[in-house]
């Protein structure tokens, strides 16, 4: 029928791709399995030492370093974010306002789109849409506009122009939002400027 573990196959493809796209050169030698650093055992000895203990007071874990992302991998991540945004926008237009089911005229087209959307989520993408959530100063999203909205008692996200997209917890796209504010707050902020 098909691969019983599609995520494993997908994971292997991503690993192979990242190995091919990994920058090479004198600063970044290709590592082999045998070059994995040796971790000392409980007695402070590496498997290659017999009796010399490691001075634990002087040892500190090295700070983690990030491998530079080469331009091909960067371009691939940008493309992934653009595609995810397009699929998210199309999905949002097909849904009944305020619901999670498609409008009747989109039911047939919605199934394959939803399958693709769910596959992206299972592969490690997280698409963050903050509509109808309170606006909190310091969110990662860029505020495109602040609109006065009657009936609000606090600032709320009223529209997502572009969602924030994470890939395995790392941001590959920062979102853009429109914030709704009570008319009183909107007027006060305009006077301060």
C-alpha positions as CSV (number, residue, x, y, z in Angstrom):
1,X,0.0,0.0,0.0
2,X,2.4,2.8,1.1
3,X,5.0,3.6,3.6
4,X,3.7,2.8,7.1
5,X,6.0,5.4,8.6
6,X,5.9,8.5,6.2
7,X,7.3,10.7,8.9
8,X,10.4,8.5,9.2
9,X,10.9,8.7,5.4
10,X,10.4,12.5,5.5
11,X,12.8,12.8,8.4
12,X,15.5,10.8,6.4
13,X,14.9,13.0,3.4
14,X,15.4,16.2,5.5
15,X,18.5,14.7,7.1
16,X,20.0,13.8,3.7
17,X,19.1,17.3,2.4
18,X,20.7,19.0,5.4
19,X,23.8,17.0,4.9
20,X,24.0,18.0,1.3
21,X,23.4,21.6,2.1
22,X,25.7,21.8,5.1
23,X,28.6,24.2,4.4
24,X,31.9,22.5,4.0
25,X,35.4,23.9,4.2
26,X,38.4,24.1,6.5
27,X,36.3,25.5,9.4
28,X,33.6,22.9,9.1
29,X,35.0,19.5,8.6
30,X,32.7,16.6,7.6
31,X,32.1,14.5,10.8
32,X,31.8,10.8,10.8
33,X,30.1,8.6,13.4
34,X,33.5,7.7,14.9
35,X,34.3,11.4,15.6
36,X,31.5,11.8,18.1
37,X,32.9,13.4,21.3
38,X,33.5,11.0,24.2
39,X,31.5,11.8,27.3
40,X,33.2,10.9,30.6
41,X,31.5,8.2,32.8
42,X,30.4,8.6,36.4
43,X,34.0,8.3,37.7
44,X,35.1,11.1,35.4
45,X,36.9,8.8,33.0
46,X,36.4,8.5,29.3
47,X,36.3,5.0,27.9
48,X,39.9,5.5,26.7
49,X,41.3,6.5,30.1
50,X,42.1,4.0,32.8
51,X,42.8,5.8,36.0
52,X,43.3,9.6,35.5
53,X,40.2,11.4,36.9
54,X,38.9,14.5,35.3
55,X,39.0,17.7,37.3
56,X,35.3,18.5,37.7
57,X,35.8,21.9,39.3
58,X,37.6,23.3,36.3
59,X,35.5,21.6,33.6
60,X,32.5,23.5,32.2
61,X,30.3,22.6,29.3
62,X,31.2,24.5,26.2
63,X,28.6,27.0,25.0
64,X,26.5,25.6,22.2
65,X,27.4,26.9,18.8
66,X,25.1,27.2,15.8
67,X,26.2,26.0,12.5
68,X,25.9,28.6,9.8
69,X,23.0,28.1,7.5
70,X,24.1,28.3,3.9
71,X,22.1,30.2,1.4
72,X,20.4,27.2,-0.2
73,X,19.0,26.0,3.1
74,X,18.0,29.6,4.0
75,X,16.2,29.9,0.6
76,X,14.5,26.5,1.2
77,X,13.2,27.7,4.6
78,X,11.9,31.0,3.1
79,X,10.1,29.0,0.4
80,X,8.6,26.7,3.1
81,X,7.3,29.7,5.0
82,X,5.8,31.3,1.8
83,X,4.1,28.0,0.8
84,X,2.8,27.5,4.4
85,X,1.4,31.0,4.4
86,X,-0.3,30.5,1.1
87,X,-1.9,27.2,2.2
88,X,-3.0,28.9,5.5
89,X,-4.6,31.8,3.7
90,X,-6.4,29.6,1.2
91,X,-7.7,27.4,4.1
92,X,-8.9,30.5,6.1
93,X,-10.9,31.7,3.0
94,X,-12.6,28.3,2.7
95,X,-13.7,28.0,6.3
96,X,-17.1,29.2,7.5
97,X,-16.4,32.4,9.5
98,X,-15.7,31.6,13.1
99,X,-15.7,27.8,12.5
100,X,-13.4,25.0,11.5
101,X,-15.5,23.5,8.8
102,X,-15.4,24.5,5.1
103,X,-18.3,26.3,3.4
104,X,-20.4,24.0,1.3
105,X,-19.1,25.2,-2.0
106,X,-15.5,24.4,-0.9
107,X,-16.0,20.9,0.6
108,X,-14.4,19.0,-2.3
109,X,-11.4,21.3,-2.7
110,X,-11.0,21.5,1.1
111,X,-10.1,17.8,1.7
112,X,-6.8,17.8,-0.2
113,X,-5.9,21.2,1.1
114,X,-6.6,20.1,4.7
115,X,-4.5,17.0,4.2
116,X,-1.6,19.1,3.0
117,X,-2.0,21.5,6.0
118,X,-2.1,18.6,8.5
119,X,1.0,17.1,6.8
120,X,2.9,20.3,7.3
121,X,1.9,20.4,11.0
122,X,3.0,16.8,11.5
123,X,6.3,17.5,9.8
124,X,7.2,20.1,12.5
125,X,5.6,23.4,11.2
126,X,3.6,25.4,13.6
127,X,1.4,28.1,12.2
128,X,0.4,30.8,14.8
129,X,-2.7,32.9,14.1
130,X,-3.4,35.2,17.0
131,X,-6.9,36.4,15.9
132,X,-9.3,37.0,18.8
133,X,-6.4,36.8,21.3
134,X,-5.5,39.7,23.6
135,X,-2.7,41.8,22.3
136,X,0.3,41.8,24.6
137,X,3.1,44.2,24.1
138,X,6.3,42.3,23.1
139,X,4.7,39.7,20.9
140,X,6.9,38.6,18.1
141,X,4.4,39.7,15.5
142,X,4.8,43.1,13.7
143,X,1.8,45.4,14.3
144,X,0.7,46.7,10.9
145,X,-2.1,48.9,12.2
146,X,-4.1,49.7,15.3
147,X,-7.8,50.2,14.5
148,X,-10.5,51.6,16.9
149,X,-13.2,49.0,17.4
150,X,-16.4,49.6,19.3
151,X,-17.3,47.1,21.9
152,X,-13.7,46.1,22.9
153,X,-12.6,46.7,26.5
154,X,-8.9,45.9,25.7
155,X,-6.5,45.6,22.8
156,X,-7.2,42.4,20.8
157,X,-5.7,41.0,17.6
158,X,-8.4,41.4,15.0
159,X,-6.7,40.3,11.9
160,X,-3.6,38.2,10.9
161,X,-2.0,39.5,7.7
162,X,0.8,36.9,7.8
163,X,1.0,34.1,10.5
164,X,4.1,33.4,12.5
165,X,5.6,30.2,11.4
166,X,7.8,27.9,13.5
167,X,9.7,24.9,12.2
168,X,10.6,22.6,15.1
169,X,10.2,25.5,17.5
170,X,12.4,27.9,15.5
171,X,10.8,30.9,13.9
172,X,11.2,30.9,10.1
173,X,8.7,33.7,9.6
174,X,7.5,36.5,12.0
175,X,3.8,37.3,11.6
176,X,2.1,40.6,10.8
177,X,-1.1,41.5,12.7
178,X,-3.8,44.2,13.0
179,X,-4.7,45.2,16.6
180,X,-8.1,46.4,17.6
181,X,-8.3,48.9,20.4
182,X,-11.2,50.4,22.3
183,X,-11.9,53.9,20.8
184,X,-10.8,55.6,24.0
185,X,-7.4,53.8,24.0
186,X,-6.9,54.6,20.3
187,X,-7.6,58.3,20.9
188,X,-5.2,58.4,23.9
189,X,-2.3,56.8,21.9
190,X,-2.9,59.2,19.0
191,X,-2.7,62.2,21.4
192,X,0.7,61.0,22.8
193,X,2.3,61.0,19.3
